[in-house]
């Protein structure tokens, strides 16, 4: 019988060296609803696996358990997403941004190459790429009737530019919450294939989707194996980001060899506790994900009702996936600094929408992956501050 997890269980993260609570939240002064981790404990099988490794007492050099690691990842993609993977295409990475993206850019692009992104999008796409002396251009997503979509004509024009080497996508999309459809993904694949552009898909939010919106891995698209690459890991779903245990999927053998050269060149090792956490999560914790998703959906309903009743001028971009909500605050006519200072003054820390590109001006990102009691406390602070501000 599946275990029932208590996502309402209070977890005091203040003083635990938490970036979210000790830095963004200033040690409890603010309620931080920003950084993209959850306030939930990892599932019991993960905790047991890490404890067993810790209690062994010897933390010497390890031998990477490649077969168990690859089997766990392949099994997860098959049972959760219907994609059968050859375990040989799976490679470890030291996190998504500091590991996977950095190594892929180093292996498959050159200084001066251009990488195409779709803003507003996770800010480290731009930061890491530019820090590696690659150029970044954006084909901004379009907001129409409350839902974001791809500007196909703009994307196609930019993908044709000879200097463009890769397209980075986020699916499900952080921060706008879109889960790209099969039709959209197929069209992206065709554009990349026609223009000999690599397609790198960040799928770390793929386990968290709502309603009829089904996450489809990019490698599910026929023919994508030749030029598509996946970056993913269990960090968002199971709250394991601090382990920096992730992976890339590289079906193309030449791209895989290039990645391996970089990995071996830097003599990367692995986090042996994080690896055990990943294996336990992917082999024993499906029930956790299902329950977590239901809990998150209830938190989304709470936010939706709150905005409708208390501050209807703020529009929620309806999320199809992720636990990160995108709020359209443009009706207030405030600068980004004024917008952030307003909420901070009310005792709640949110993320600045412009951090995700110029297309995010007038928006805020809110992370609802916390206990209902914490969310309600934050909303109470916002409501009291809003009433005082409006009077």
N, C-alpha and C positions, 0 to 999 in steps of 0.2 A: 504493500500500500504506500502511495506517495506520502511523504512527510508534509505537514502543513507548516509553512514558514510564517513567522510573525514579523511582518514588516513594520508593525507599529512599535516594536520593541525599541525603547529609547537607547540611543548610543551617544554618549557624551564624547565628542572628538576634540574638545577644547583641551589644549595642552598635550596633544598626542603627536605634535609636529605635523599637523594637517595643514596643507597649504590653504585649503578651503576655509577652515575654521580659525586657524591661528594667524593667517596672513590676511586673506580677504575679509574674514569675519572679525579681525582684530581681537582675537582671543575671547570672543563672546560679546563684544560691544555691538556688532552687527549680526544679523542673521544672513549668512551667505547663501544665495541661490544662484551662484555663478558657475564656478569650476565644474567641469563635466565628470564628476564622479558621484556615486550615490552615498547616502548615509546609512546604508543597510550592511549588516554583517554578511560576509561571504557564506555560502551554504556549508552545512556541517561536513560533508565529505571533503571539501576543500580544506577546511580547518583541520580535520583529522590528518589529511595527507601532509600538510605543512608541519603539524605538531610531531608526527612520526619522524619526519626528516630531521627536525630540530632536536628531538630527544635522542636520536642516534648518537649525537655528540661529537662526531667527526665531520669537519667542514672543509676537508681538503679538496684538491682538484678532482673533478668528476669526469666521467665518460658520458657524453650526451646520449640519453636513451632514445636514439633516433627512431627506432621502430615503434616504440610505444607512443612517442610524440606524434609521428606521422599518422599512425593508426587512429589516435584520438581526434586529430583535426579532420581526417577524411571521414571518420564516422559521424562527426558532428555535422558536417556539410551534407552528408547523405540523409541522415534522419531528420534534420531540421529544415533543410533547404532543397532536398531532392536532387542534389548534384553528386554524381559519383566521380570521385577524384582518384587518379593514380597517386598513391602515397609518395612516389618519387618526385612529384612536382612541388612538394611542400618543403620549405626551408625556414629555419628559425630566424628571428630578428630580435634585436634588443629594443623592443618597443616599436611603435608605428612611425612617429616623427623622427626621434633621434636615431632610430635603427633602420627600419625598412625604407622610408622615403630617402633618407640620406644615402644609404647604400645603393638604392636603385638609380638615383641621380648620378652618383659617382660612377656606377658601372655602365650606364646606358646613355648618358648625355655627356656633353663637353662644355667647358666654359664658353659663354657666348651664345649657346643654344637658347631657344625660347620654349617656355613651358606655358601651356594654356590652362587657365582655371575658369571657374564660373562663380563669380562673386554675387551676393555675399556668401562667403564660404569660410571654413575653418582657417583662421588667420595664419597658422603655421605652414600651410601650403605655400604662401607667398614668402614668409620670413625665411624658411629653411632654403627654399629654392634660390632666392636672391643672395642669401649668405654664401651660397656655393658658386657665385659668379655666373648664374644662369639668369636670363631675363624672364619676366613674368608678364603676360598680358591676360586680360580677363574678357570673356564674353559673358556679360552680366545676365543673370536670370531675370526674367520679366514677371512682374506681379500684375496679374489680371484677374479681376473679380475675386480677390482674396486668395488666389492660389498662384504659386510660382511655376513657371514653365521655362523651357529652353528657347532662346532666341536663335532659331535654326539658321536663318540667313546670315546672321552675324558670326555664328560659330563656324559655319561652312566656309565663309570668306577667310576667317583667321586661320583655320586649319590648313588651308591651301598655301599659306605662306611658307616658303622653303625653309625658313629658319626655325619653324615650329617642330620640335622633336617629340613632345609628349603632351597629352591631355590628362589632367588630374580631375577625377570626379569623386564625389562623396555620395554613397548610397547605403542606407538612407542619408539624406542630406543634412548636414550640420552647417548653419543653424535653422534653415527654413522648414525642415521636417518633411520634405518630399520623399516618397519612395518611388523611384523611377519605374515606369511600366516596361513591359517587354517591348512594346512598340518604340518607346523612347530609347531604350538600351540598344535595340537593334539598329536604330538610325545612328546613334553615336558610334557603334561598331563600324557601320558602313562608311561613315565619314573618315574614321581613323584608317580603315583599310585602304580606301581610295587615295589617301594622302600620305600613306606610309608613316603614320603618327602612332606612337605607342599610347595605349590606353591604360592608365593606372587607376584602379578603383579602390578607394578606402572604404571597406565594408565593416568597420568595427562596430557600427550601430545596427548591423543587420538582424540581430536577434530580437530587437524591440520594434514591433510594428503593431498597428491597431486595425481592428475591423477587417474589412475586405482587402486592405492594402497588404499585399504579399511581397516580401523581399525576394528578389531574383538575383542571384550572383551573376556577375558579368560573364563568367565562364560557362553559364548556361546557354548563352547565345551561340548558335552554330557558327563555327569558323573563328570565334574569338580567341581560341588557343594560340593562334599565330602571333598576335600582337597585344593581347590583354594580360594584365598582371593584377593580382589582388594583394592588398595589405589588410591584415585583420588580426584579431586576437580576442581574448575573453575579458579584457580589462573593463569595458563599459558594462557588460551584462552582469558580471559576477563581482564587480568592485575590486579588481585585481591590478589596477593600473600601476601601483607602486612596485610590482614585480618586474615590469618591463619585459614580459614574456609574450611575444607576438610571433607572427609568421608571414611569409609571402608565398603566393601560389604562382609558379612560373611554368606553364605547360610547354612553352617554346624552349627546346634544349639549348639553343644558342644564347638566349637571354638568361637562362638558368646558369650556364657556364660563366657568363660575364658576372652575374651576381656572386657566384661561388668564389671567383677570383678576388673580388673585393673583400668578401667575408674572410677568406683565408689570409689575404694580404695584411689585414689588421689583427690577425690572431685573436679574433673574438672568441670568448668562451660563453658559457650559458649560466643562467640563474637556476641552480638546481632546486631551490625551493619553489620558485615561480613555475618551473617546468612541471613539477608534481602538482601544483595548484591547477595549471591548465589541464593536465590529463584528468584529474579528478572532476573538474568542472564539466568537461566535455563527455565524460563517460558515465557520470553518476547524477547529474543535476538538471535534467530536462524539466523536472517538476518545479524547480526553483524559478526557471525562466517564465513558465506559464503563469505562475502565481504573481511574480513580480510585474509582469505586463498588465495583468488585471488590476493590481494595486496602483500602478502608474496611471492607468486610464481613469481610475476614480479621482486621482489628484488632478488630472487634466479637466475633468468635469467640474471639480471645485474651482479651478481657475476660471473656466469659462463662465460659470454662474456668477462668480465674484465680479468679473469685468462687466457682465451684462447688468448687474444690479447696482454696482457701486460707481464704476467709471466707464460708462458705455462708449465714451469717445476713444478709448483704447481698444484696438481691434486685435483679436487673437488670430494669427494665421493658423488655421486648423492643421494640427500635426497628423501626419500619416505614419510617422515612425520617430524614434529617439525619445529621450526624456527631456529634451531641450525645446522650449517653446519660444516662438518668435513673436514679439509684441510690436505692433505698429502704433507708435506714439506721436505720429506727425501732426495729429489734430491739435496738439498742445502748442505747436509752434516754437518749441524750445531748442536751444543748441544742445549738442551732446553733453557738454559739460553741465549745463543747467539741468538736463534730464537726469544725469547720474547723481548730481548733488542733491536733487530733490529726493530721490529714493534713499540715498545714504542718510540724509537728514531725518528721514522717517525710520531709520534703523534697519534697512534692508539693503544688501549689496547684490546688484544685478550686473550683467555684462553689457558693455558698451557695444551697440550694434555696428558702429563705424569701425570697430576693430576687425570686422570681417570684410572690409572693403568700403569704398565710397558709397556703394549701393545700400549699405546698412545704416546710413544716416537717418535719424528719426526713429530708429528701432532699438529695442532692448532684447537681450536673451535671458530667459529665466529657466533654471534647472529645477524640475519638480520631483526629482528622485530623492525625496526625504520623507520622514515620518509625517503622517497627516497632522499630528499635533504641532510639529514645527512649521509646517506650511500654513496652518490656520493662525499660528502666532504671528508669522510674517504678514499675512493678509490683514490681521487686526492692526498691526502697526501701520501698514499702508493706508488702510481705511481711515484711521485716526489722523494721520498726517494729511491725507487728501482733503478731508473735511475742513481741517484747519487752514489749509492752503486756499481752498475755495471760498472761505468766508472772509 
